[in-house]
Every structure is written in C-alpha cells, then in structure tokens.
Amino acid sequence: MLNKTALEKQVTELNLRVLDLETKASTTPRGVKRLESRLEELSAQLEQEMREKNETLKSLRKTERTIRELQWQLSEKDKIKLRYEDDITKYEQKVARMRQNIEELVSYC
C-alpha cells in the first residue's frame, strides 16, 4: 500500500515536472525533441517501477503462501503431540492400575 502511494506521488510529481517543462520550453523542434526524450525516459522509469512492484507482490504472495503452509504443518504437529500426550497419560494410568492389581494379588498370596 505504501509503495502504491509512493508511486502515485512520484507519477504526480513527474507529471507536474513535464507540464512545467512544456510551459518553459519553446515550441521549437529542439524543445519538443527534448520533451519527447524526457517523456520516454519517464515512461521507461515508470514501467521499470511497475515491473519491480509486480515482482515484489509476486514474492510477497509466495512468502505468504509458504507461511500459511508452515503454520498449517505446525498446527498438525501440535495436534499429533497432544494426541501422543493423551496416549501417554492413558498408558501411565493403565500401568498404575496394573501395578495396583499386581500388588493386590501379591498381598493375597
């Protein structure tokens, strides 16, 4: 969003500069050629900025997709960890009951 605002501001400033140059320049062929040259230069610069912006957005989307995937993987691993912890608790309780049963059987004998 900040880049878009900065680019819009830059385009506005460049348009003002072009307008200023047009008013200052005479209508001679030399002045017109100079303005056309500057216009081409500014257009090329704007196109380059747009390409860079698109590449940055593409990279951002790819990074966000990777982050979402890693968050999902982490969530799945947390679920598995909780399941294992529940299983461990159940087995510990089962072992405790079995020990108690063994102790009761030994005390009867």
Secondary structure as a PSIPRED ss2 file (coil, helix, strand):
# PSIPRED VFORMAT (PSIPRED V4.0)

   1 M C   1.000  0.000  0.000
   2 L H   0.000  1.000  0.000
   3 N H   0.000  1.000  0.000
   4 K H   0.000  1.000  0.000
   5 T H   0.000  1.000  0.000
   6 A H   0.000  1.000  0.000
   7 L H   0.000  1.000  0.000
   8 E H   0.000  1.000  0.000
   9 K H   0.000  1.000  0.000
  10 Q H   0.000  1.000  0.000
  11 V H   0.000  1.000  0.000
  12 T H   0.000  1.000  0.000
  13 E H   0.000  1.000  0.000
  14 L H   0.000  1.000  0.000
  15 N H   0.000  1.000  0.000
  16 L H   0.000  1.000  0.000
  17 R H   0.000  1.000  0.000
  18 V H   0.000  1.000  0.000
  19 L H   0.000  1.000  0.000
  20 D H   0.000  1.000  0.000
  21 L H   0.000  1.000  0.000
  22 E H   0.000  1.000  0.000
  23 T H   0.000  1.000  0.000
  24 K H   0.000  1.000  0.000
  25 A C   1.000  0.000  0.000
  26 S C   1.000  0.000  0.000
  27 T C   1.000  0.000  0.000
  28 T C   1.000  0.000  0.000
  29 P H   0.000  1.000  0.000
  30 R H   0.000  1.000  0.000
  31 G H   0.000  1.000  0.000
  32 V H   0.000  1.000  0.000
  33 K H   0.000  1.000  0.000
  34 R H   0.000  1.000  0.000
  35 L H   0.000  1.000  0.000
  36 E H   0.000  1.000  0.000
  37 S H   0.000  1.000  0.000
  38 R H   0.000  1.000  0.000
  39 L H   0.000  1.000  0.000
  40 E H   0.000  1.000  0.000
  41 E H   0.000  1.000  0.000
  42 L H   0.000  1.000  0.000
  43 S H   0.000  1.000  0.000
  44 A H   0.000  1.000  0.000
  45 Q H   0.000  1.000  0.000
  46 L H   0.000  1.000  0.000
  47 E H   0.000  1.000  0.000
  48 Q H   0.000  1.000  0.000
  49 E H   0.000  1.000  0.000
  50 M H   0.000  1.000  0.000
  51 R H   0.000  1.000  0.000
  52 E H   0.000  1.000  0.000
  53 K H   0.000  1.000  0.000
  54 N H   0.000  1.000  0.000
  55 E H   0.000  1.000  0.000
  56 T H   0.000  1.000  0.000
  57 L H   0.000  1.000  0.000
  58 K H   0.000  1.000  0.000
  59 S H   0.000  1.000  0.000
  60 L H   0.000  1.000  0.000
  61 R H   0.000  1.000  0.000
  62 K H   0.000  1.000  0.000
  63 T H   0.000  1.000  0.000
  64 E H   0.000  1.000  0.000
  65 R H   0.000  1.000  0.000
  66 T H   0.000  1.000  0.000
  67 I H   0.000  1.000  0.000
  68 R H   0.000  1.000  0.000
  69 E H   0.000  1.000  0.000
  70 L H   0.000  1.000  0.000
  71 Q H   0.000  1.000  0.000
  72 W H   0.000  1.000  0.000
  73 Q H   0.000  1.000  0.000
  74 L H   0.000  1.000  0.000
  75 S H   0.000  1.000  0.000
  76 E H   0.000  1.000  0.000
  77 K H   0.000  1.000  0.000
  78 D H   0.000  1.000  0.000
  79 K H   0.000  1.000  0.000
  80 I H   0.000  1.000  0.000
  81 K H   0.000  1.000  0.000
  82 L H   0.000  1.000  0.000
  83 R H   0.000  1.000  0.000
  84 Y H   0.000  1.000  0.000
  85 E H   0.000  1.000  0.000
  86 D H   0.000  1.000  0.000
  87 D H   0.000  1.000  0.000
  88 I H   0.000  1.000  0.000
  89 T H   0.000  1.000  0.000
  90 K H   0.000  1.000  0.000
  91 Y H   0.000  1.000  0.000
  92 E H   0.000  1.000  0.000
  93 Q H   0.000  1.000  0.000
  94 K H   0.000  1.000  0.000
  95 V H   0.000  1.000  0.000
  96 A H   0.000  1.000  0.000
  97 R H   0.000  1.000  0.000
  98 M H   0.000  1.000  0.000
  99 R H   0.000  1.000  0.000
 100 Q H   0.000  1.000  0.000
 101 N H   0.000  1.000  0.000
 102 I H   0.000  1.000  0.000
 103 E H   0.000  1.000  0.000
 104 E H   0.000  1.000  0.000
 105 L H   0.000  1.000  0.000
 106 V H   0.000  1.000  0.000
 107 S H   0.000  1.000  0.000
 108 Y H   0.000  1.000  0.000
 109 C C   1.000  0.000  0.000
